[in-house]
Amino acid sequence: MSTEPEQTPETPESLMQAAAARIAELEAKRTELEADRDEFRDRWMRSEAEIANVRARAKREVEETRQYAVQKFARDVVEAADNLRRGLDSLPPPRDGEPAIVGKLREGFEGVERSFIALLERNGIVKSDPTGAVFDANLHQAMAEQPSAEHPPGTVLQAWSQAWTLNGRLLRPAMVVVAKAPDVVVAKAPDVVVAKAPDVVVAKATVPHPPHSGLDTTA
């Protein structure tokens, strides 16, 4: 006699239920795997973006270091250029009959200045004259204000020194005189003098006393 348990015969319904359970299990597994895939993909994309940002930042820092490494030296150089211009401005203006050596010195110094400025510009150091421009706090430093009816307020009337930049970055601001609206003079109204009416004197009437009769009216 066999001791093996009898197996329940599988019915179509049980087979369908088993298949549905297996499909649900596989669907859950697939959903889990897809979630892991999306997470890893997101991490990978974030890492790639971060690496790209680091590379761009490093490249920018290297470029800025290359462009502005000579900033302190450039400030000293533009001071020399300004001193050269001050020396040229101190020379007397050309006039008839002046010694030839003075004219040659002036022309020689002006040629040196032009060459010097061109050399600075080739290396990114640029001078700009702000006279007539609108005041820009990023490039100009206001030293004084001057009333002007011919120029709009905020216009640079005079530049005591020029603005210098290194590859677009400010080295030294221009020291300028800025126009402001002219003072408005308010005319004072004339004082009005009110005439005082003359005092009116009222004459006091005098009542005449009756003549004394000489009779004694006392009882």
Order of alpha helices (4+ residues) and beta strands (2+ residues): alpha-alpha-alpha-beta-beta-beta-beta-beta-beta
